[in-house]
Amino acid sequence: MTVATRTLGTNGPTVSAIGLGCMGMSEFYGHGDDAESVRVIHQAIDEGVFFLDTADMYGVGRNEELVGRAIADRRDKVFLATKFGNVRGPNGEFQGVKGDPAYVRSACEASLKRLGVDTIDLYYQHRVDPKTPIEDTVGEMARLKEEGKVRFLGLSEAAPQTIRKAHAVHPITALQTELSLWSRDAEEEILPTVRELGIGFVAYSPLGRGFLTGQFKSPDDFPDGDYRQHHPRFSGENFQKNLKLVERVEQLAADKGVTAAQLALAWVLAQGQDIVPIPGTKHAKYLAQNIGALDVRLTADELAELDRILPPGAASGDRYQPQAMAALNR
């Protein structure tokens, strides 16, 4: 199968039109199966989804190690992205955000070792460190690029002013921020900013952390250890209100003969050729569904109907719990 490609930014690299988010293979979404996850990564690459996304904090390094094992014999077929900045202790405890030059360098060296590679294709600052000028952080990232340790620089969940300051130090290739039918905050200021600067947009959680797939009908549907059990949008009255919105998406999808997940992904893809969603999955059947979304074309009427169902701000509850919300849009 030939998967379409898109370009990250004005002068950036070519990547598959959807990527594969690997986070849930190692943490947050219940227990994972490493062997199955490796098979999913191999299937993705074989079918043309070669843009892989991980981070040093996922599984406290275990996800990078998993991805590294999966691509060891096919590194040349992969565009590999990882991130630094969210600091965690040996027991997984969150210890804040760091972006000082010494930490940037040590984090990169550690990621290269865990991934088993010489170069990271796209290196993101996962969250902006308010204690370190962004110019200092990006300056060190640029030095890593000069040394051949990374190829392209990225930011995640950065505010427009921060993006501009960073881009003035060294061209930023991609900005990764949440974007989906129920998280449309980026449309107001972030997307116009990156488009003005020629920066690509990588949409994480394009399926609303799985909620937009329609597979969750009750909070009891989440497996043990799944952090969504405590997520604002999956809790109490918010769950029921959001479920009603998803049921309308499911009906529209059924009328079109596609799954709710494919409809939701097709919506993200339709927002612009400069947007690349990175849906995560650890199951082969869902990977196949996500790839199928590339063939779904939404009409103007369907796009308008989705706008009516889920306009900006329609979802009930914040994107994260309060502490994590404070780290967004810095």
Salt bridges, closest charged atoms under 4 A:
GLU27 OE1 - ARG88 NH1 2.68
ASP34 OD2 - ARG69 NH2 3.33
GLU36 OE1 - ARG39 NH2 2.89
ASP46 OD1 - ARG74 NH1 3.87
ASP53 OD1 - LYS83 NZ 2.68
GLU64 OE1 - ARG114 NE 2.71
ASP73 OD1 - ARG74 NE 2.91
ASP100 OD1 - LYS98 NZ 3.96
GLU109 OE2 - LYS149 NZ 2.47
ASP121 OD2 - ARG75 NH2 3.10
ASP121 OD1 - ARG151 NH1 2.98
ASP129 OD1 - LYS131 NZ 3.20
GLU140 OE2 - ARG105 NE 2.68
GLU140 OE1 - ARG143 NE 2.82
GLU147 OE2 - ARG105 NH2 2.90
GLU147 OE1 - LYS149 NZ 3.44
GLU157 OE2 - ARG319 NH1 2.72
GLU178 OE2 - ARG209 NH1 2.69
GLU178 OE1 - ARG319 NH1 2.97
ASP185 OD2 - ARG319 NE 3.89
GLU187 OE2 - ARG184 NE 2.95
GLU196 OE1 - ARG164 NH2 2.76
ASP226 OD2 - ARG228 NH2 2.60
GLU250 OE1 - LYS217 NZ 2.64
ASP274 OD2 - ARG195 NE 2.69
GLU302 OE1 - LYS256 NZ 3.01
GLU305 OE1 - ARG308 NH2 2.85
ASP307 OD1 - ARG184 NH1 2.81
